[in-house]
Amino acid sequence: MKPETLIGKTPNLVVPSPTVARLLHLLSGDDADYDEIVATIGRDLVLTTKLLALCNSAGFALAKPVASLKQAVNYLGYCETLRLVMALNFGAQVEVEIPGYAMEGGALWHHSLVTALLSSQVIGLSRRIALDGSIAYTAGLVHDIGKIVIGHFLDAEMRARVQSLIETSGVSLVAAEKEVIGCDHAEVGACLLRQWRIPEVIAEAVADHHHPPLGKGPRLSAAVHIADVIAHQTGSSPGWGSFAVTAHADALTALNLNNKDLNTLTFAALDAAEKAARPELAPDSEISAAVIAEYAF
């Protein structure tokens, strides 16, 4: 089946708000303006209300309540505000249960949060990719969104065939998915993001996050790839197909990352995973999911 066919038959996919699409386009350009970004958030009453509710939640324990978007941005900081905007909008998509991959509710969300943090940190450590950290964070947050679509169609027979290919032939998860279904979760996720008019830099990173192209220098997909692999290797690894995730041998070299950088990323992944796994921060609502993001990042 083609990605478009699978997406068209998947229920309960929520299109991101126009505000999020606008913010991502601003951030992916070369002339992002702080005031314009804050004004864009302010024009979205629902998003502004959620941010205010988040700031005034028990997770922040402020001495005085936050009453305006300007106060919220000043308290959270510019970068944290943008990360939480993305978490609020995409969190509901990736915190669902996905039986096709044997993922409990919140498992993909947990993995996505850790990958999002690491993607942003890889960009900072590498300095080989000139992008706003919030773009890298968003790409990490949605890198496995295609699993929601494919997981809806993976019945017991198809799942057994995918697993058999991985276990007996030693192929990767995406290769097994493509053999059995006709497409893999990375290309499905990219197709979905393009339908939502999310910037191509993010869609491309999602499409290539298992096999990032490196010939003309590293792209965002290489950063998400490394972040994804480290998240899996440090235990933030949901579902039965996680063990079939393999690292691209040349990605680290292309990103100019050394052993010290890997240690930094590993400890960051463990710290984020430990905080995000706290029982009182279980992702049972959009606000609590965003509180996880605050604690983890």
For each residue, the residues with C-beta under 8 A, 3 or more apart:
1: 5 6 153 181 182 183
2: 5 6 182 183
3: 6 7 146 149 183 187 188 190 191 192
4: 7 8 191
5: 1 2 8 9
6: 1 2 3 9 10 149 150 152 153 181 183 188
7: 3 4 10 13 149 188 191 192 195
8: 4 5
9: 5 6 152 153
10: 6 7 13 148 149 152 153
11: 152
12:
13: 7 10 93 148 149 192
14: 92 93
15: 196
16: 20 21 89 90 196 198
17: 20 21 44 46 47 89
18: 21 22 44
19: 22 23 40 41 43 44 47 85
20: 16 17 23 24 85 86 89 90
21: 16 17 18 24 25 196 197 198
22: 18 19 25 26 40
23: 19 20 26 27 37 40 41 82 85
24: 20 21 27 28 135 138 198 199 202
25: 21 22 28 29 199
26: 22 23 29 32 33 36 37 40
27: 23 24 32 37 82 132 134 135
28: 24 25 131 132 135 199 201 202
29: 25 26 32
30:
31:
32: 26 27 29 36 37 132
33: 26 36 37
34: 37 38 78
35: 38 39
36: 26 32 33 39 40
37: 23 26 27 32 33 34 40 41 78 82
38: 34 35 41 42 69 70 73
39: 35 36 42 43
40: 19 22 23 26 36 37 43 44
41: 19 23 37 38 44 47 48 51 69 73 81 85
42: 38 39 48 69
43: 19 39 40
44: 17 18 19 40 41 47 48
45: 48 49
46: 17 49 50
47: 17 19 41 44 50 51 85 88 89
48: 41 42 44 45 51 52 69
49: 45 46 52 53
50: 46 47 53 54 88 286 287 290
51: 41 47 48 54 55 69 72 76 81 84 85 88
52: 48 49 55 56 66 67 68 69 72
53: 49 50 56 57 287
54: 50 51 57 59 60 84 88 287 290 291 294
55: 51 52 60 62 66 71 72 75 76
56: 52 53 60 62 65 66
57: 53 54 60 287 291
58: 61
59: 54 281 288 291 294 295
60: 54 55 56 57 75 291 294
61: 58
62: 55 56 65 66 75
63:
64:
65: 56 62
66: 52 55 56 62 71 72 75
67: 52 71
68: 52 71 72
69: 38 41 42 48 51 52 72 73
70: 38 73 74
71: 55 66 67 68 74 75
72: 51 52 55 66 68 69 75 76 81
73: 38 41 69 70 76 77 78 81
74: 70 71
75: 55 60 62 66 71 72
76: 51 55 72 73 80 81 84 294
77: 73 80 81
78: 34 37 73 81 82
79: 82 83 133 134
80: 76 77 83 84 294 297
81: 41 51 72 73 76 77 78 84 85
82: 23 27 37 78 79 85 86 134 137
83: 79 80 86 87 116 120 134 137 293 297
84: 51 54 76 80 81 87 88 290 293 294
85: 19 20 23 41 47 51 81 82 88 89
86: 20 82 83 89 90 116 134 137 138 141
87: 83 84 90 91 113 141 289 290 292 293
88: 47 50 51 54 84 85 91 286 287 289 290
89: 16 17 20 47 85 86 92
90: 16 20 86 87 93 94 138 141 142 145
91: 87 88 94 95 109 283 286 289 290 293
92: 14 89 95 96 286 289
93: 13 14 90 96 142 145 148
94: 90 91 108 109 112 141 142 144 145 148
95: 91 92 105 106 108 109 283 289
96: 92 93 105 108 148
97: 103 104 105
98: 101 102 103 107 108 147 148 151 239
99: 102 103 151 154
100: 147 150 151 152 153 154 155 159
101: 98 147 151 154 238 239 240 241
102: 98 99 239 240
103: 97 98 99 107 108 147 151 238 239
104: 97 107 238
105: 95 96 97 283
106: 95 109 110 282 283
107: 98 103 104 110 111 238 239
108: 94 95 96 98 103 111 112 144 147 148 238 239
109: 91 94 95 106 112 113 283 289 292
110: 106 107 113 114 236 238 273 276 277 283
111: 107 108 114 115 144 231 232 236 237 238
112: 94 108 109 115 116 140 141 142 143 144
113: 87 109 110 116 117 141 272 276 292 293 296 297
114: 110 111 117 118 227 231 234 236 269 272 273 276 296
115: 111 112 118 119 140 141 143 144 224 227 228 231 236
116: 83 86 112 113 119 120 137 138 139 140 141 227 297
117: 113 114 120 121 137 140 227 268 269 272 296 297
118: 114 115 121 122 140 226 227 230 231 265 268 269 272
119: 115 116 122 123 136 137 139 140 143 220 223 224 227
120: 83 116 117 123 124 133 134 136 137 140
121: 117 118 124 125 227 264 265 268
122: 118 119 125 126 136 223 226 227 255 257 265
123: 119 120 126 129 131 133 136 220 223
124: 120 121 127 133
125: 121 122 255 257 261 264 265
126: 122 123 129 218 223 255 256 257 261
127: 124 256
128: 217 218 254 255 256
129: 123 126 136 218 219 220 222 223 255
130:
131: 28 123 135 136 201 220
132: 27 28 32 135 136
133: 79 120 123 124 136 137
134: 27 79 82 83 86 120 137 138
135: 24 27 28 131 132 138 139 199 201 202 220
136: 119 120 122 123 129 131 132 133 139 140 220 223 224
137: 82 83 86 116 117 119 120 133 134 140 141 297
138: 24 86 90 116 134 135 141 142 202
139: 116 119 135 136 142 143 201 202 205 206 209 220 223 224
140: 112 115 116 117 118 119 120 136 137 143 224 227 228
141: 86 87 90 94 112 113 115 116 137 138
142: 90 93 94 112 138 139 145 189 193 198 202 206
143: 112 115 119 139 140 186 189 205 206 209 224 228
144: 94 108 111 112 115 147 185 189 228
145: 90 93 94 142 148 149 189 192 193 206
146: 3 149 150 184 185 186 187 188 189 190 191 192 206
147: 98 100 101 103 108 144 150 151 185 189 239
148: 10 13 93 94 96 98 108 145 151 152
149: 3 6 7 10 13 145 146 152 153 185 188 189 192
150: 6 100 146 147 153 154 177 181 183 184 185 188
151: 98 99 100 101 103 147 148 154
152: 6 9 10 11 100 148 149
153: 1 6 9 10 100 149 150 158 181
154: 99 100 101 150 151 158 159 162 181
155: 100 158 159
156: 159 160
157: 160 161
158: 153 154 155 161 162 180 181
159: 100 154 155 156 162 163
160: 156 157 163 164
161: 157 158 164 165 176 180
162: 154 158 159 165 166 173 176 177 179 180 181 241
163: 159 160 166 167 176 240 241
164: 160 161 167 168
165: 161 162 168 169 171 175 176 179 180
166: 162 163 169 170 171 172 173 176 241 243 244
167: 163 164
168: 164 165
169: 165 166
170: 166
171: 165 166 175 176 179 244
172: 166 175 176 210 244 245 246
173: 162 166 176 177 184 185 210 241 242 244 245
174: 177 178 184 185 186 210 211
175: 165 171 172 178 179 184
176: 161 162 163 165 166 171 172 173 179 180 241 244
177: 150 162 173 174 180 181 183 184 185
178: 174 175 181 182 183 184
179: 162 165 171 175 176
180: 158 161 162 165 176 177
181: 1 6 150 153 154 158 162 177 178 184
182: 1 2 178
183: 1 2 3 6 150 177 178 187 188
184: 146 150 173 174 175 177 178 181 187 188 210
185: 144 146 147 149 150 173 174 177 188 189
186: 143 146 174 189 190 206 207 208 209 210
187: 3 146 183 184 190 191 207
188: 3 6 7 146 149 150 183 184 185 191 192
189: 142 143 144 145 146 147 149 185 186 192 193 206 207
190: 3 146 186 187 193 194 203 204 206 207
191: 3 4 7 146 187 188 194 195
192: 3 7 13 145 146 149 188 189 195 196
193: 142 145 189 190 196 198 202 203 206
194: 190 191 197 198 200 203
195: 7 191 192
196: 15 16 21 192 193
197: 21 194
198: 16 21 24 142 193 194 202 203
199: 24 25 28 135 202 203
200: 194 203 204
201: 28 131 135 139 204 205 219 220
202: 24 28 135 138 139 142 193 198 199 205 206 220
203: 190 193 194 198 199 200 206 207
204: 190 200 201 207 208 219 220 221
205: 139 143 201 202 208 209 219 220 221 223 224
206: 139 142 143 145 146 186 189 190 193 202 203 209 221 224
207: 186 187 189 190 203 204 221
208: 186 204 205 211 212 213 219 221 225
209: 139 143 186 205 206 212 221 224 225 228
210: 172 173 174 184 186 225 228 245
211: 174 208 225 248
212: 208 209 218 219 221 222 224 225 248 251
213: 208 216 219 221
214: 217 218 222 248 250 251 254
215:
216: 213
217: 128 214 254
218: 126 128 129 212 214 222 223 251 254 255
219: 129 201 204 205 208 212 213 222
220: 119 123 129 131 135 136 139 201 202 204 205 223 224
221: 204 205 206 207 208 209 212 213 224 225
222: 129 212 214 218 219 225 226 248 251 254 255
223: 119 122 123 126 129 136 139 205 218 220 226 227 255
224: 115 119 136 139 140 143 205 206 209 212 220 221 227 228
225: 208 209 210 211 212 221 222 228 229 247 248 251
226: 118 122 222 223 229 230 247 251 252 255 257 265
227: 114 115 116 117 118 119 121 122 140 223 224 230 231 265
228: 115 140 143 144 209 210 224 225 231 232 245
229: 225 226 232 233 245 246 247
230: 118 226 227 233 234 262 265 266 269
231: 111 114 115 118 227 228 234 236 237 269 273
232: 111 228 229 236 237 242 245
233: 229 230 237 266
234: 114 230 231 266 269 270 273
235: 270 273
236: 110 111 114 115 231 232 269 272 273
237: 111 231 232 233 242 243 245
238: 101 103 104 107 108 110 111 242
239: 98 101 102 103 107 108 147 242
240: 101 102 163 243
241: 101 162 163 166 173 176 244 245
242: 173 232 237 238 239 245
243: 166 237 240
244: 166 171 172 173 176 241
245: 172 173 210 228 229 232 237 241 242
246: 172 229
247: 225 226 229 251
248: 211 212 214 222 225 251
249:
250: 214 253 254
251: 212 214 218 222 225 226 247 248 254 255
252: 226 255 257 262
253: 250 256
254: 128 214 217 218 222 250 251
255: 122 125 126 128 129 218 222 223 226 251 252
256: 126 127 128 253
257: 122 125 126 226 252 261 262 265
258: 261 262
259: 262 263
260: 263 264
261: 125 126 257 258 264 265
262: 230 252 257 258 259 265 266
263: 259 260 266 267
264: 121 125 260 261 267 268
265: 118 121 122 125 226 227 230 257 261 262 268 269
266: 230 233 234 262 263 269 270
267: 263 264 270 271
268: 117 118 121 264 265 271 272
269: 114 117 118 230 231 234 236 265 266 272 273
270: 234 235 266 267 273 274
271: 267 268 274 275 296
272: 113 114 117 118 236 268 269 275 276 296 297
273: 110 114 231 234 235 236 269 270 276 277
274: 270 271 277 278
275: 271 272 278 281 292 295 296
276: 110 113 114 272 273 281 292 295 296
277: 110 273 274 281
278: 274 275 281 295
279: 282
280:
281: 59 275 276 277 278 288 291 292 295
282: 106 279 288
283: 91 95 105 106 109 110 288 289 292
284: 288
285: 288 289
286: 50 88 91 92 289 290
287: 50 53 54 57 88 290 291
288: 59 281 282 283 284 285 291 292
289: 87 88 91 92 95 109 283 285 286 292 293
290: 50 54 84 87 88 91 286 287 293 294
291: 54 57 59 60 281 287 288 294 295
292: 87 109 113 275 276 281 283 288 289 295 296
293: 83 84 87 91 113 289 290 296 297
294: 54 59 60 76 80 84 290 291 297
295: 59 275 276 278 281 291 292
296: 113 114 117 271 272 275 276 292 293
297: 80 83 113 116 117 137 272 293 294
